């Protein structure tokens, strides 16, 4: 189990506590120090089954600066993943990667369905 997070993010802290309270101790990866590559994101996105918009940290400063709220739907998959490549602060966090699925963001019911 891989848990990709920004250590200072309150949602990431809450999600990690949630995991630990249920007996999970994931491998932790800092999204800023070691951002996901385009290839990783493509794999995780395909395994997650979520809409493309769920990959983005839509509350982030860079997201707003790039005008992605309006531009995102105009991007091809290749353009989208090229934009996200190595840009950890553009990616929604935390990301939980397990043998059985991938989750972007912390929604407790989704995490329960995957893990419990």
Residue, then its C-alpha position, 0 to 999 in steps of 0.5 A: x500500500x502506497x500513500x502519496x501525500x503532502x505531509x503538511x496537508x490537513x486532509x492527508x494527515x486525517x487520511x493517514x490517521x484513518x488508515x492507522x486507526x484501522x491497522x494499516x501502515x502504508x509506505x509514505x511518499x511526499x508528493x512535493x519531494x517525489x511527484x508522480x510521473x505522467x506514466x504513474x498517473x496514467x496507470x493510477x487513473x486507469x485503475x481508479x476509474x474516476x473522471x479526469x477532473x478528480x485528478x486535479x487539486x482544484x483548490x491549489x494556487x497553480x490550478x487557478x493560475x493555469x486557468x484549469x477550471x475552464x481549460x481542463x475539458x479542452x485538453x486531450x489525455x496526452x496534454x493533461x498528463x503532460x501538464x501533470x507530469x512532475x507537478x505534484x501540487x497540481x495532483x489531488x491528494x492524498x493518493x492511495x494505491x493498493x493491489x485492488x484499487x487507487x483512490x484520489x482524495x480522501x472520501x471516507x466511504x470510498x476508502x472503506x469500500x476499498x479497504x474494509 
